[in-house]
Amino acid sequence: MSALPSTPATPLALLRMTDGLVVHQALCAAATLGIADLLNAGERSAAALASALHVNEDALYRALRFLSGQGIFREIGSRAFVNTPLSDYLRSDVPGSMRPVLMFRGSRYYFAPFTEFLSSLQTGIPAREKVLGSGAFEYLRADPEAERLFDEAMTAISALSASAIAAIYEFGRWDTVTDVGGGKGALLAAILHAHPSLHGVLADAPTVVERSRR
């Protein structure tokens, strides 16, 4: 197994490791606002986008310029933007859309616990319990919108590899396959599509299984 490329050990290299936090939050905000969907029809100015989204124009412009520097969106003309091949995956209407994943990762449920990472090391108590006041699944059961977003994000992530997993393993050797913790059944559906003779069982929490039926 080859070693990973080494990064020069400098103070700046260490600092740059934290830059991903800014990109993460900017991406999650763009996904939540649905900017890529608004740009689907073509070029729009920062002013037009801000008006449609009810946000501050100057703040939005700076965020879009920052994301453009990462290859997400492209600035053309004066304060106007279009989608790029990367930002297309922030749209809601494309196969492989990562919009629900980024919306989820920018949510209080996912992101806020990281602010208490040190506390978890000090106490051994999961940060999510400290931040949200309950365990992970108890919180989701009490917040239908957070639960819906969680489901959509897990389905989108599963869809990235479901077809490859269904194709590479010899599931056809068995009569039944059970997906434990299978969410809404995206992976199981891909396996059954690739192996029509199989019987599939989706196992998850009762509320999750009920949503999968719908």
C-alpha positions in Angstrom: 0.0 0.0 0.0 1.5 3.3 -1.1 1.9 6.2 1.3 -0.3 9.3 1.0 1.5 12.3 -0.4 3.1 14.2 2.4 2.3 17.9 3.2 5.3 20.1 4.0 5.3 20.6 7.8 4.9 24.4 8.0 2.8 26.7 10.3 0.8 27.8 7.2 0.1 24.2 6.1 -1.4 23.5 9.6 -3.5 26.7 9.4 -4.8 25.8 5.9 -6.2 22.5 7.2 -8.9 24.6 8.9 -9.9 26.4 5.7 -12.3 23.7 4.8 -14.6 24.8 7.5 -15.3 28.1 5.6 -15.9 26.2 2.3 -18.2 23.7 4.1 -20.4 26.4 5.6 -20.6 28.5 2.4 -21.6 25.4 0.4 -24.2 24.4 3.0 -25.7 27.9 3.0 -25.8 28.0 -0.8 -27.5 24.6 -0.9 -30.1 25.6 1.7 -30.9 28.9 -0.1 -31.3 27.0 -3.4 -29.0 29.3 -5.4 -28.1 26.7 -8.0 -31.8 26.1 -8.7 -32.3 29.8 -9.3 -29.3 29.9 -11.7 -30.6 26.9 -13.7 -32.3 29.2 -16.2 -29.1 31.1 -16.8 -27.2 34.1 -15.6 -28.5 36.2 -12.7 -27.1 39.1 -10.8 -26.3 39.1 -7.2 -29.0 41.8 -6.8 -31.6 39.6 -8.4 -30.6 36.6 -6.4 -30.7 38.6 -3.1 -34.1 39.9 -3.9 -35.5 36.4 -4.7 -33.9 34.9 -1.6 -34.6 37.8 0.8 -30.9 38.1 1.9 -28.4 40.9 2.0 -27.0 41.6 -1.5 -23.4 42.5 -0.5 -23.1 39.6 1.8 -24.4 37.2 -0.9 -22.1 38.7 -3.5 -19.0 38.1 -1.3 -20.1 34.5 -0.6 -20.7 33.8 -4.3 -17.3 35.3 -5.2 -15.7 33.1 -2.6 -17.5 30.0 -3.9 -16.5 31.0 -7.5 -12.9 30.9 -6.4 -13.5 27.2 -5.4 -15.0 26.4 -8.8 -18.6 26.5 -7.5 -20.5 29.0 -9.5 -18.8 31.4 -12.0 -18.8 35.1 -12.0 -19.4 36.7 -15.4 -19.7 40.4 -16.2 -20.4 42.7 -13.3 -21.7 40.9 -10.1 -23.5 38.2 -12.1 -23.2 34.5 -11.8 -23.9 31.2 -13.6 -23.7 27.6 -12.6 -20.7 25.4 -13.2 -20.5 21.6 -13.5 -19.8 21.5 -9.7 -22.7 23.8 -8.7 -25.0 21.8 -10.9 -24.9 19.1 -8.2 -26.4 21.6 -5.8 -29.6 21.7 -7.9 -32.6 19.8 -6.7 -33.6 18.4 -10.1 -30.4 16.5 -11.2 -29.5 12.9 -10.7 -26.9 12.6 -8.0 -27.9 16.0 -6.4 -25.9 16.7 -3.2 -28.3 19.5 -2.1 -30.0 17.5 0.6 -26.7 16.2 1.9 -25.3 19.7 2.2 -28.5 21.1 3.7 -28.2 18.3 6.3 -24.6 18.9 7.0 -25.3 22.6 7.6 -28.1 21.9 10.0 -28.0 22.3 13.7 -28.3 18.6 14.2 -25.2 17.8 12.2 -22.9 20.8 12.5 -23.5 22.3 16.0 -22.1 19.3 17.9 -18.7 19.9 16.4 -18.5 23.1 18.4 -18.4 20.8 21.5 -15.7 18.4 20.3 -13.4 19.3 23.1 -16.1 18.8 25.6 -16.7 15.3 24.4 -13.0 14.5 24.9 -13.1 16.0 28.4 -16.3 14.3 29.6 -16.9 11.3 27.3 -20.5 12.6 26.7 -21.6 12.8 23.1 -21.5 16.4 21.9 -24.9 16.0 20.3 -26.5 15.3 23.7 -25.0 18.4 25.1 -25.9 20.7 22.2 -29.4 19.3 21.4 -30.4 18.1 24.9 -31.2 14.6 23.8 -29.8 11.6 21.9 -29.5 11.7 18.1 -32.6 9.6 17.2 -34.7 11.1 20.1 -34.1 14.5 18.6 -35.1 13.4 15.1 -38.3 11.9 16.3 -39.2 15.1 18.0 -38.4 17.3 14.9 -40.2 16.1 11.8 -38.3 18.5 9.5 -34.9 17.5 10.8 -36.0 13.8 10.4 -37.1 14.4 6.8 -33.8 16.2 6.0 -31.8 13.3 7.6 -33.7 10.8 5.5 -33.1 12.7 2.2 -29.4 13.1 3.0 -28.9 9.4 3.8 -30.8 8.5 0.6 -28.6 10.8 -1.5 -25.4 9.4 0.0 -26.6 5.8 -0.5 -27.4 6.5 -4.1 -23.8 7.4 -4.9 -22.6 3.9 -4.4 -25.8 1.8 -4.5 -25.5 0.6 -8.1 -21.8 -0.2 -7.7 -22.5 -2.3 -4.6 -25.4 -4.1 -6.2 -23.2 -5.0 -9.2 -20.0 -6.0 -7.5 -21.3 -8.4 -4.8 -22.8 -11.8 -5.7 -26.2 -11.2 -4.0 -27.8 -13.6 -6.4 -26.3 -16.6 -4.4 -29.0 -16.1 -1.7 -32.8 -16.0 -1.6 -33.2 -13.1 0.7 -31.1 -10.0 1.6 -31.8 -7.8 4.6 -30.6 -4.2 4.9 -30.2 -3.4 8.6 -30.5 0.4 9.2 -31.4 0.7 5.5 -33.3 4.0 5.8 -35.7 4.6 3.0 -34.3 1.6 1.1 -32.2 3.2 -1.7 -29.5 0.6 -1.5 -31.9 -2.3 -1.1 -33.9 -1.2 -4.1 -30.7 -1.0 -6.2 -29.8 -4.6 -5.1 -33.3 -5.9 -5.9 -33.2 -4.2 -9.3 -29.9 -5.9 -10.1 -31.1 -9.2 -8.8 -34.8 -9.6 -9.5 -35.0 -13.1 -8.0 -34.1 -11.8 -4.5 -36.5 -11.1 -1.7 -35.6 -8.0 0.2 -36.2 -7.0 3.9 -35.7 -3.5 5.0 -35.0 -3.2 8.8 -35.0 0.1 10.5 -36.9 2.1 13.2 -40.7 1.8 12.8 -41.1 5.5 11.8 -38.4 5.1 9.2 -39.9 2.0 7.7 -43.3 3.7 7.6 -41.8 6.6 5.6 -40.1 4.1 3.3 -43.5 2.6 2.5 -44.8 6.0 1.4 
